[in-house]
Amino acid sequence: MAKAAIIGYQIEWYDYGGDIQIFEITNETIVDNEITLVILPFERDDSIEMRVCWRISVGCYQHPVFHVFVDVLSGKIIKTWQLFIC
């Protein structure tokens, strides 16, 4: 269900020239062997909560370029991490 929740999600990032780029998640961009259950600190206005999340790696040619964290209980995307520097 977590994989289905991120299909169509668009991640914005900036290239070397400072131009905004869009990476759209599809079934083909999900790296199947890179899905794990993790505990992620989540900042609220006045506190930090620990959330159990699915860490789903997405990328090109089964090479991860982003991690997407999906809350196990709500099914919402909590955070994305870019795995490359540009």
Phi and psi in radians as a Rosetta constraint file:
Dihedral C 1 N 2 CA 2 C 2 CIRCULARHARMONIC -1.153 0.35
Dihedral N 2 CA 2 C 2 N 3 CIRCULARHARMONIC -0.678 0.35
Dihedral C 2 N 3 CA 3 C 3 CIRCULARHARMONIC -1.085 0.35
Dihedral N 3 CA 3 C 3 N 4 CIRCULARHARMONIC -0.754 0.35
Dihedral C 3 N 4 CA 4 C 4 CIRCULARHARMONIC -1.137 0.35
Dihedral N 4 CA 4 C 4 N 5 CIRCULARHARMONIC -0.555 0.35
Dihedral C 4 N 5 CA 5 C 5 CIRCULARHARMONIC -1.179 0.35
Dihedral N 5 CA 5 C 5 N 6 CIRCULARHARMONIC -0.434 0.35
Dihedral C 5 N 6 CA 6 C 6 CIRCULARHARMONIC -1.694 0.35
Dihedral N 6 CA 6 C 6 N 7 CIRCULARHARMONIC -0.153 0.35
Dihedral C 6 N 7 CA 7 C 7 CIRCULARHARMONIC -1.066 0.35
Dihedral N 7 CA 7 C 7 N 8 CIRCULARHARMONIC 2.238 0.35
Dihedral C 7 N 8 CA 8 C 8 CIRCULARHARMONIC 1.597 0.35
Dihedral N 8 CA 8 C 8 N 9 CIRCULARHARMONIC -0.193 0.35
Dihedral C 8 N 9 CA 9 C 9 CIRCULARHARMONIC -1.165 0.35
Dihedral N 9 CA 9 C 9 N 10 CIRCULARHARMONIC 2.421 0.35
Dihedral C 9 N 10 CA 10 C 10 CIRCULARHARMONIC -1.955 0.35
Dihedral N 10 CA 10 C 10 N 11 CIRCULARHARMONIC 2.230 0.35
Dihedral C 10 N 11 CA 11 C 11 CIRCULARHARMONIC -1.821 0.35
Dihedral N 11 CA 11 C 11 N 12 CIRCULARHARMONIC 2.181 0.35
Dihedral C 11 N 12 CA 12 C 12 CIRCULARHARMONIC -1.633 0.35
Dihedral N 12 CA 12 C 12 N 13 CIRCULARHARMONIC 2.377 0.35
Dihedral C 12 N 13 CA 13 C 13 CIRCULARHARMONIC -2.580 0.35
Dihedral N 13 CA 13 C 13 N 14 CIRCULARHARMONIC 2.862 0.35
Dihedral C 13 N 14 CA 14 C 14 CIRCULARHARMONIC -1.952 0.35
Dihedral N 14 CA 14 C 14 N 15 CIRCULARHARMONIC 2.381 0.35
Dihedral C 14 N 15 CA 15 C 15 CIRCULARHARMONIC -1.502 0.35
Dihedral N 15 CA 15 C 15 N 16 CIRCULARHARMONIC -3.070 0.35
Dihedral C 15 N 16 CA 16 C 16 CIRCULARHARMONIC -0.981 0.35
Dihedral N 16 CA 16 C 16 N 17 CIRCULARHARMONIC -0.605 0.35
Dihedral C 16 N 17 CA 17 C 17 CIRCULARHARMONIC -1.446 0.35
Dihedral N 17 CA 17 C 17 N 18 CIRCULARHARMONIC -0.029 0.35
Dihedral C 17 N 18 CA 18 C 18 CIRCULARHARMONIC 1.519 0.35
Dihedral N 18 CA 18 C 18 N 19 CIRCULARHARMONIC 0.120 0.35
Dihedral C 18 N 19 CA 19 C 19 CIRCULARHARMONIC -1.448 0.35
Dihedral N 19 CA 19 C 19 N 20 CIRCULARHARMONIC 2.464 0.35
Dihedral C 19 N 20 CA 20 C 20 CIRCULARHARMONIC -1.321 0.35
Dihedral N 20 CA 20 C 20 N 21 CIRCULARHARMONIC 2.397 0.35
Dihedral C 20 N 21 CA 21 C 21 CIRCULARHARMONIC -2.144 0.35
Dihedral N 21 CA 21 C 21 N 22 CIRCULARHARMONIC 2.700 0.35
Dihedral C 21 N 22 CA 22 C 22 CIRCULARHARMONIC -2.109 0.35
Dihedral N 22 CA 22 C 22 N 23 CIRCULARHARMONIC 2.250 0.35
Dihedral C 22 N 23 CA 23 C 23 CIRCULARHARMONIC -1.966 0.35
Dihedral N 23 CA 23 C 23 N 24 CIRCULARHARMONIC 1.994 0.35
Dihedral C 23 N 24 CA 24 C 24 CIRCULARHARMONIC -1.724 0.35
Dihedral N 24 CA 24 C 24 N 25 CIRCULARHARMONIC 2.263 0.35
Dihedral C 24 N 25 CA 25 C 25 CIRCULARHARMONIC -1.393 0.35
Dihedral N 25 CA 25 C 25 N 26 CIRCULARHARMONIC 2.249 0.35
Dihedral C 25 N 26 CA 26 C 26 CIRCULARHARMONIC -2.209 0.35
Dihedral N 26 CA 26 C 26 N 27 CIRCULARHARMONIC 3.052 0.35
Dihedral C 26 N 27 CA 27 C 27 CIRCULARHARMONIC -1.015 0.35
Dihedral N 27 CA 27 C 27 N 28 CIRCULARHARMONIC -0.644 0.35
Dihedral C 27 N 28 CA 28 C 28 CIRCULARHARMONIC -1.276 0.35
Dihedral N 28 CA 28 C 28 N 29 CIRCULARHARMONIC -0.406 0.35
Dihedral C 28 N 29 CA 29 C 29 CIRCULARHARMONIC -1.554 0.35
Dihedral N 29 CA 29 C 29 N 30 CIRCULARHARMONIC -0.131 0.35
Dihedral C 29 N 30 CA 30 C 30 CIRCULARHARMONIC -1.356 0.35
Dihedral N 30 CA 30 C 30 N 31 CIRCULARHARMONIC 2.198 0.35
Dihedral C 30 N 31 CA 31 C 31 CIRCULARHARMONIC -1.536 0.35
Dihedral N 31 CA 31 C 31 N 32 CIRCULARHARMONIC 1.808 0.35
Dihedral C 31 N 32 CA 32 C 32 CIRCULARHARMONIC -1.076 0.35
Dihedral N 32 CA 32 C 32 N 33 CIRCULARHARMONIC -0.627 0.35
Dihedral C 32 N 33 CA 33 C 33 CIRCULARHARMONIC -1.482 0.35
Dihedral N 33 CA 33 C 33 N 34 CIRCULARHARMONIC 0.160 0.35
Dihedral C 33 N 34 CA 34 C 34 CIRCULARHARMONIC -2.067 0.35
Dihedral N 34 CA 34 C 34 N 35 CIRCULARHARMONIC 0.685 0.35
Dihedral C 34 N 35 CA 35 C 35 CIRCULARHARMONIC -1.982 0.35
Dihedral N 35 CA 35 C 35 N 36 CIRCULARHARMONIC 2.069 0.35
Dihedral C 35 N 36 CA 36 C 36 CIRCULARHARMONIC -2.416 0.35
Dihedral N 36 CA 36 C 36 N 37 CIRCULARHARMONIC 2.760 0.35
Dihedral C 36 N 37 CA 37 C 37 CIRCULARHARMONIC -1.587 0.35
Dihedral N 37 CA 37 C 37 N 38 CIRCULARHARMONIC 2.257 0.35
Dihedral C 37 N 38 CA 38 C 38 CIRCULARHARMONIC -2.386 0.35
Dihedral N 38 CA 38 C 38 N 39 CIRCULARHARMONIC 2.862 0.35
Dihedral C 38 N 39 CA 39 C 39 CIRCULARHARMONIC -1.888 0.35
Dihedral N 39 CA 39 C 39 N 40 CIRCULARHARMONIC 2.191 0.35
Dihedral C 39 N 40 CA 40 C 40 CIRCULARHARMONIC -2.123 0.35
Dihedral N 40 CA 40 C 40 N 41 CIRCULARHARMONIC 2.240 0.35
Dihedral C 40 N 41 CA 41 C 41 CIRCULARHARMONIC -1.205 0.35
Dihedral N 41 CA 41 C 41 N 42 CIRCULARHARMONIC 2.340 0.35
Dihedral C 41 N 42 CA 42 C 42 CIRCULARHARMONIC -2.209 0.35
Dihedral N 42 CA 42 C 42 N 43 CIRCULARHARMONIC 2.081 0.35
Dihedral C 42 N 43 CA 43 C 43 CIRCULARHARMONIC -1.375 0.35
Dihedral N 43 CA 43 C 43 N 44 CIRCULARHARMONIC 2.259 0.35
Dihedral C 43 N 44 CA 44 C 44 CIRCULARHARMONIC -1.851 0.35
Dihedral N 44 CA 44 C 44 N 45 CIRCULARHARMONIC -3.092 0.35
Dihedral C 44 N 45 CA 45 C 45 CIRCULARHARMONIC -0.995 0.35
Dihedral N 45 CA 45 C 45 N 46 CIRCULARHARMONIC -0.781 0.35
Dihedral C 45 N 46 CA 46 C 46 CIRCULARHARMONIC -2.240 0.35
Dihedral N 46 CA 46 C 46 N 47 CIRCULARHARMONIC 0.251 0.35
Dihedral C 46 N 47 CA 47 C 47 CIRCULARHARMONIC -2.755 0.35
Dihedral N 47 CA 47 C 47 N 48 CIRCULARHARMONIC 3.016 0.35
Dihedral C 47 N 48 CA 48 C 48 CIRCULARHARMONIC -2.124 0.35
Dihedral N 48 CA 48 C 48 N 49 CIRCULARHARMONIC 2.241 0.35
Dihedral C 48 N 49 CA 49 C 49 CIRCULARHARMONIC -1.895 0.35
Dihedral N 49 CA 49 C 49 N 50 CIRCULARHARMONIC 2.624 0.35
Dihedral C 49 N 50 CA 50 C 50 CIRCULARHARMONIC -1.720 0.35
Dihedral N 50 CA 50 C 50 N 51 CIRCULARHARMONIC 2.154 0.35
Dihedral C 50 N 51 CA 51 C 51 CIRCULARHARMONIC -1.992 0.35
Dihedral N 51 CA 51 C 51 N 52 CIRCULARHARMONIC 2.411 0.35
Dihedral C 51 N 52 CA 52 C 52 CIRCULARHARMONIC -1.509 0.35
Dihedral N 52 CA 52 C 52 N 53 CIRCULARHARMONIC 2.171 0.35
Dihedral C 52 N 53 CA 53 C 53 CIRCULARHARMONIC -2.369 0.35
Dihedral N 53 CA 53 C 53 N 54 CIRCULARHARMONIC 2.699 0.35
Dihedral C 53 N 54 CA 54 C 54 CIRCULARHARMONIC -1.505 0.35
Dihedral N 54 CA 54 C 54 N 55 CIRCULARHARMONIC 2.222 0.35
Dihedral C 54 N 55 CA 55 C 55 CIRCULARHARMONIC -1.697 0.35
Dihedral N 55 CA 55 C 55 N 56 CIRCULARHARMONIC 1.949 0.35
Dihedral C 55 N 56 CA 56 C 56 CIRCULARHARMONIC -1.946 0.35
Dihedral N 56 CA 56 C 56 N 57 CIRCULARHARMONIC 2.119 0.35
Dihedral C 56 N 57 CA 57 C 57 CIRCULARHARMONIC -1.523 0.35
Dihedral N 57 CA 57 C 57 N 58 CIRCULARHARMONIC 2.415 0.35
Dihedral C 57 N 58 CA 58 C 58 CIRCULARHARMONIC -2.261 0.35
Dihedral N 58 CA 58 C 58 N 59 CIRCULARHARMONIC 2.635 0.35
Dihedral C 58 N 59 CA 59 C 59 CIRCULARHARMONIC 3.138 0.35
Dihedral N 59 CA 59 C 59 N 60 CIRCULARHARMONIC -2.716 0.35
Dihedral C 59 N 60 CA 60 C 60 CIRCULARHARMONIC -2.043 0.35
Dihedral N 60 CA 60 C 60 N 61 CIRCULARHARMONIC 2.386 0.35
Dihedral C 60 N 61 CA 61 C 61 CIRCULARHARMONIC 0.946 0.35
Dihedral N 61 CA 61 C 61 N 62 CIRCULARHARMONIC 0.717 0.35
Dihedral C 61 N 62 CA 62 C 62 CIRCULARHARMONIC 1.073 0.35
Dihedral N 62 CA 62 C 62 N 63 CIRCULARHARMONIC 0.399 0.35
Dihedral C 62 N 63 CA 63 C 63 CIRCULARHARMONIC -1.927 0.35
Dihedral N 63 CA 63 C 63 N 64 CIRCULARHARMONIC 2.050 0.35
Dihedral C 63 N 64 CA 64 C 64 CIRCULARHARMONIC -1.172 0.35
Dihedral N 64 CA 64 C 64 N 65 CIRCULARHARMONIC 2.376 0.35
Dihedral C 64 N 65 CA 65 C 65 CIRCULARHARMONIC -2.129 0.35
Dihedral N 65 CA 65 C 65 N 66 CIRCULARHARMONIC -0.321 0.35
Dihedral C 65 N 66 CA 66 C 66 CIRCULARHARMONIC -2.458 0.35
Dihedral N 66 CA 66 C 66 N 67 CIRCULARHARMONIC 2.619 0.35
Dihedral C 66 N 67 CA 67 C 67 CIRCULARHARMONIC -1.876 0.35
Dihedral N 67 CA 67 C 67 N 68 CIRCULARHARMONIC 2.340 0.35
Dihedral C 67 N 68 CA 68 C 68 CIRCULARHARMONIC -2.006 0.35
Dihedral N 68 CA 68 C 68 N 69 CIRCULARHARMONIC 2.230 0.35
Dihedral C 68 N 69 CA 69 C 69 CIRCULARHARMONIC -1.842 0.35
Dihedral N 69 CA 69 C 69 N 70 CIRCULARHARMONIC 2.096 0.35
Dihedral C 69 N 70 CA 70 C 70 CIRCULARHARMONIC -1.989 0.35
Dihedral N 70 CA 70 C 70 N 71 CIRCULARHARMONIC 2.158 0.35
Dihedral C 70 N 71 CA 71 C 71 CIRCULARHARMONIC -1.092 0.35
Dihedral N 71 CA 71 C 71 N 72 CIRCULARHARMONIC 2.265 0.35
Dihedral C 71 N 72 CA 72 C 72 CIRCULARHARMONIC -1.125 0.35
Dihedral N 72 CA 72 C 72 N 73 CIRCULARHARMONIC -0.691 0.35
Dihedral C 72 N 73 CA 73 C 73 CIRCULARHARMONIC -1.390 0.35
Dihedral N 73 CA 73 C 73 N 74 CIRCULARHARMONIC -0.811 0.35
Dihedral C 73 N 74 CA 74 C 74 CIRCULARHARMONIC -1.575 0.35
Dihedral N 74 CA 74 C 74 N 75 CIRCULARHARMONIC -0.412 0.35
Dihedral C 74 N 75 CA 75 C 75 CIRCULARHARMONIC 1.359 0.35
Dihedral N 75 CA 75 C 75 N 76 CIRCULARHARMONIC 0.158 0.35
Dihedral C 75 N 76 CA 76 C 76 CIRCULARHARMONIC -1.622 0.35
Dihedral N 76 CA 76 C 76 N 77 CIRCULARHARMONIC 2.629 0.35
Dihedral C 76 N 77 CA 77 C 77 CIRCULARHARMONIC -1.314 0.35
Dihedral N 77 CA 77 C 77 N 78 CIRCULARHARMONIC 2.147 0.35
Dihedral C 77 N 78 CA 78 C 78 CIRCULARHARMONIC -1.598 0.35
Dihedral N 78 CA 78 C 78 N 79 CIRCULARHARMONIC -0.698 0.35
Dihedral C 78 N 79 CA 79 C 79 CIRCULARHARMONIC -2.824 0.35
Dihedral N 79 CA 79 C 79 N 80 CIRCULARHARMONIC 2.709 0.35
Dihedral C 79 N 80 CA 80 C 80 CIRCULARHARMONIC -2.204 0.35
Dihedral N 80 CA 80 C 80 N 81 CIRCULARHARMONIC 2.496 0.35
Dihedral C 80 N 81 CA 81 C 81 CIRCULARHARMONIC -2.111 0.35
Dihedral N 81 CA 81 C 81 N 82 CIRCULARHARMONIC 2.260 0.35
Dihedral C 81 N 82 CA 82 C 82 CIRCULARHARMONIC -1.475 0.35
Dihedral N 82 CA 82 C 82 N 83 CIRCULARHARMONIC 2.305 0.35
Dihedral C 82 N 83 CA 83 C 83 CIRCULARHARMONIC -1.774 0.35
Dihedral N 83 CA 83 C 83 N 84 CIRCULARHARMONIC 0.150 0.35
Dihedral C 83 N 84 CA 84 C 84 CIRCULARHARMONIC -2.349 0.35
Dihedral N 84 CA 84 C 84 N 85 CIRCULARHARMONIC 2.792 0.35
Dihedral C 84 N 85 CA 85 C 85 CIRCULARHARMONIC -1.984 0.35
Dihedral N 85 CA 85 C 85 N 86 CIRCULARHARMONIC 2.299 0.35
